[in-house]
Each structure stands twice: as C-alpha cells, then as structure tokens.
Amino acid sequence: MRSGHSLWELVAALTIMATLAAMGAPAAIRARDRAAARAAATTMRATLASARDAALSSAAAALVVIDASVATVSIIVNRDTVLRHSLTGDLRARLSASRDSIRFGPTGRAFGASNTTLVIRSGFAAETITVSRVGRVR
C-alpha cells in the first residue's frame, strides 16, 4: 500500500486553492483599502480636534496647515509646530484639500474654513471630511 499522492492529485488540489485565492483576493484588497482610508480619516479628525483644543486651551489661534503633496497635516500655535501627522507610510493614503490651511480662533471657531473638504484616498477607497465655518468636523 502506498502512502503518497499522485502528481495529478496535487495539481488538482493546487488548482482549486489558487482559484479560491483568486476569488478572495479582490475582496481582501478592498477591505484593506477601506480600513486604511478609515484609519487615515480618523487620524485627520483627531488632528483637527487637537487643533481646536489647542486653540481653546492656549487662548490663541491655532493654524492647521495641510500639505496635500506629501499628505502631511501640521498644527501651529504661536509660531510653534505643536503636532505633525503624515498620512503616508503605514496608512498609504493620499490627500486632497479644497484649502491649504484652517485657522481655529481662541474661541474654537474656524476662520477661513468655509466648508473645507478633505478627501483621503487609499487604493480604491476614499473618505471625505468636511470642516464647516464654525469649526464642526464631519
């Protein structure tokens, strides 16, 4: 009695496994892209909330500088860079914005935002963040 498998049995098993993997790969890639876009959007919302909090706590204006070419967001309070986030790297995200900066006043209201739209893309997934004139982030 032999205990091994024939070449045809191995080829058939590998063909079935390759077919199943090919069917599941696009869904896995889309899920990975959605997760990366959501994580980058969460980071962006947290950065905007931090800028508003910095403006309120320091009773000074906080400036959020958006550099879409390198997908970096910086918070500047009293000419000091308080926080800098890059959406590239682990998140592999691209950023486009309708404005290059948002200023939060000492009261927490946004000036110059007038419905700033930030679009964060990762692969085929995209998340949109809107900052209203009064500083509300959606």
HELIX and SHEET records of a PDB file:
HELIX    1   1 LEU A    7  SER A   58  1                                  52    
SHEET    1   A 5 ASP A  80  SER A  86  0                                        
SHEET    2   A 5 THR A  72  VAL A  77 -1                                        
SHEET    3   A 5 ALA A  62  ASP A  67 -1                                        
SHEET    4   A 5 SER A 101  PHE A 104 -1                                        
SHEET    5   A 5 ALA A 110  PHE A 111 -1                                        
SHEET    1   B 3 ARG A  94  ALA A  97  0                                        
SHEET    2   B 3 THR A 116  SER A 122 -1                                        
SHEET    3   B 3 ALA A 125  VAL A 131 -1                                        
END                                                                             
